[in-house]
């Protein structure tokens, strides 16, 4: 991982201008949260919490807003994956945290409307699966490039979504599962 991402040189090729590099870095670090000196993945996930909270405050249809955000973040993140790996000089650079944002949003997807408590619980649940990487999460990193960087966190988010759904139906709203279709 590159210790000073802004100071290192970008990979050769088109788009090496300083502004383009800063914009790319700003995206993959989700507003530079991934440049935190410790636990960049945790800081990136906090960016996901903030984004989910903003969706709630805006009054948007939560699952639709989350799905649109995940789709856009994934498409752009995927296209910048190889750039980020070349920039950092290694696979799955720690500062690339847009994957944590997507994984967190997948975790919170069906919690409607998510309360502050649900947002915090989803944060803890997602971080557990992102760090523990139960099978087959780790296997997705081997794909390489943008998909390899992103898919392990998407799958960790699916595990988190399953836990959040179980918590919702059996702990928070025990009768809700009867009405779920």
Phi, psi and omega per residue, in radians:
X1 nan 2.499 -3.128
X2 -1.385 2.123 -3.098
X3 -1.201 -0.618 -3.130
X4 -2.199 1.407 -3.039
X5 -0.993 -0.603 -3.111
X6 -1.273 -0.457 -3.077
X7 -1.564 -0.297 -3.083
X8 -1.399 2.876 -3.125
X9 -1.482 2.569 3.114
X10 -1.401 2.812 3.081
X11 -1.096 2.742 -3.134
X12 -1.254 2.716 3.127
X13 2.149 -2.945 -3.103
X14 -1.190 2.653 3.028
X15 1.401 0.489 -3.127
X16 -1.562 0.053 -3.141
X17 -1.038 2.568 -3.114
X18 -0.961 -0.708 -3.118
X19 -1.156 -0.727 3.111
X20 -1.084 -0.724 3.131
X21 -1.117 -0.734 3.140
X22 -1.147 -0.716 3.116
X23 -1.127 -0.761 3.107
X24 -1.093 -0.805 3.141
X25 -1.110 -0.700 3.096
X26 -1.050 -0.651 3.126
X27 -1.246 -0.937 -3.046
X28 -1.168 -0.395 3.087
X29 -1.652 0.101 -3.108
X30 0.846 1.200 3.129
X31 1.271 0.516 3.095
X32 1.282 0.167 3.063
X33 -1.087 -0.561 -3.136
X34 -1.207 -0.125 3.095
X35 -1.589 0.125 3.089
X36 -0.991 2.424 -3.074
X37 -1.170 -0.406 3.075
X38 -2.309 2.587 3.046
X39 0.833 0.965 -3.125
X40 -1.053 -0.575 3.103
X41 -1.107 -0.657 3.101
X42 -1.167 -0.748 3.103
X43 -1.135 -0.676 3.081
X44 -1.090 -0.718 3.103
X45 -1.105 -0.646 3.072
X46 -1.067 -0.562 3.031
X47 -1.085 -0.650 3.068
X48 -1.150 -0.688 3.092
X49 -1.065 -0.805 3.129
X50 -1.068 -0.758 3.136
X51 -1.096 -0.779 3.111
X52 -1.081 -0.745 3.130
X53 -1.087 -0.705 3.103
X54 -1.106 -0.669 3.081
X55 -1.070 -0.743 3.127
X56 -1.116 -0.824 -3.112
X57 -1.106 -0.583 3.140
X58 -1.297 -0.256 3.134
X59 1.327 0.321 3.134
X60 -1.314 2.725 3.034
X61 -1.048 1.928 -2.955
X62 -1.020 -0.920 -3.107
X63 -1.095 -0.628 3.141
X64 -1.160 -0.824 3.132
X65 -1.043 -0.736 -3.135
X66 -1.155 -0.775 3.136
X67 -1.109 -0.720 3.101
X68 -1.119 -0.802 3.138
X69 -1.067 -0.792 3.137
X70 -1.067 -0.734 -3.132
X71 -1.109 -0.815 -3.140
X72 -1.164 -0.803 -3.141
X73 -1.084 -0.708 -3.141
X74 -1.140 -0.828 -3.094
X75 -1.049 -0.801 -3.127
X76 -1.262 -0.750 3.120
X77 -1.055 -0.710 3.119
X78 -1.075 -0.748 -3.109
X79 -1.206 -0.393 -3.134
X80 -1.728 -0.027 -3.082
X81 -1.041 -0.892 -3.131
X82 -1.148 -0.645 3.081
X83 -1.042 -0.809 -3.104
X84 -1.114 -0.705 3.128
X85 -1.154 -0.715 3.091
X86 -1.165 -0.686 3.138
X87 -1.092 -0.739 -3.107
X88 -1.466 -0.358 -3.094
X89 1.376 0.452 3.126
X90 -2.986 2.958 -3.123
X91 -1.347 2.592 3.058
X92 0.740 1.145 -3.094
X93 -1.071 2.457 -3.091
X94 -1.051 -0.512 -3.118
X95 -1.320 -0.245 3.125
X96 -1.375 1.712 -3.035
X97 -2.039 0.067 3.089
X98 -1.096 -0.425 3.075
X99 -1.160 -0.618 3.072
X100 -1.167 -0.669 3.103
X101 -1.070 -0.823 3.135
X102 -1.092 -0.831 -3.138
X103 -1.026 -0.730 3.104
X104 -1.116 -0.784 -3.133
X105 -1.091 -0.636 3.056
X106 -1.100 -0.729 3.139
X107 -1.030 -0.689 -3.036
X108 -1.648 0.015 -2.986
X109 -0.861 -0.878 -3.022
X110 -1.733 0.202 3.061
X111 -1.531 1.837 -3.023
X112 -2.191 2.359 -0.494
X113 -1.291 2.476 -3.082
X114 -1.272 2.219 3.051
X115 -1.403 2.990 3.071
X116 -1.045 -0.687 3.106
X117 -1.061 -0.786 3.132
X118 -1.103 -0.680 3.118
X119 -1.092 -0.711 3.139
X120 -1.225 -0.781 3.126
X121 -1.072 -0.750 3.114
X122 -1.083 -0.646 3.079
X123 -1.025 -0.859 -3.119
X124 -1.144 -0.739 -3.138
X125 -1.110 -0.835 -3.134
X126 -1.104 -0.793 -3.129
X127 -1.043 -0.660 3.101
X128 -1.011 -0.911 -3.095
X129 -1.215 -0.570 3.122
X130 -1.172 -0.670 -3.138
X131 -1.398 -0.787 -3.093
X132 -1.207 -0.568 -3.132
X133 0.827 1.087 3.100
X134 -1.156 2.719 3.138
X135 -1.009 2.477 0.010
X136 -1.689 0.393 -3.042
X137 -0.940 -0.894 -3.073
X138 -1.043 -0.585 -3.097
X139 -1.048 -0.544 -3.091
X140 -1.223 -0.436 3.111
X141 -1.090 -0.507 -3.085
X142 -1.196 -0.260 -3.123
X143 -1.089 -0.653 3.125
X144 1.466 2.903 3.138
X145 1.101 -2.779 -3.102
X146 -1.063 -0.748 3.136
X147 -1.098 -0.730 3.133
X148 -1.109 -0.654 3.117
X149 -1.194 -0.717 -2.991
X150 -1.512 -0.709 -2.951
X151 -1.150 -0.582 3.119
X152 -1.085 -0.629 3.124
X153 -1.325 -0.563 3.056
X154 -1.109 -0.779 3.137
X155 -1.171 -0.694 3.042
X156 -1.051 -0.657 3.079
X157 -1.130 -0.631 3.092
X158 -1.139 -0.744 3.041
X159 -1.018 -0.783 3.113
X160 -1.080 -0.705 3.103
X161 -1.060 -0.732 3.105
X162 -1.070 -0.768 3.122
X163 -1.132 -0.782 3.139
X164 -1.104 -0.649 3.106
X165 -1.151 -0.764 3.098
X166 -1.104 -0.740 3.093
X167 -1.058 -0.745 -3.132
X168 -1.098 -0.871 -3.030
X169 -1.325 -0.562 -3.027
X170 -1.914 -0.258 -3.135
X171 -2.028 -0.947 -3.045
X172 -1.397 -0.684 -3.122
X173 -2.360 1.262 -3.021
X174 -0.991 -0.524 -3.136
X175 -1.483 -0.178 -3.042
X176 -1.160 -0.510 -3.086
X177 -1.135 -0.454 3.128
X178 -1.152 -0.600 -3.082
X179 -1.608 -0.129 -3.117
X180 -1.256 2.340 3.116
X181 -2.186 nan nan
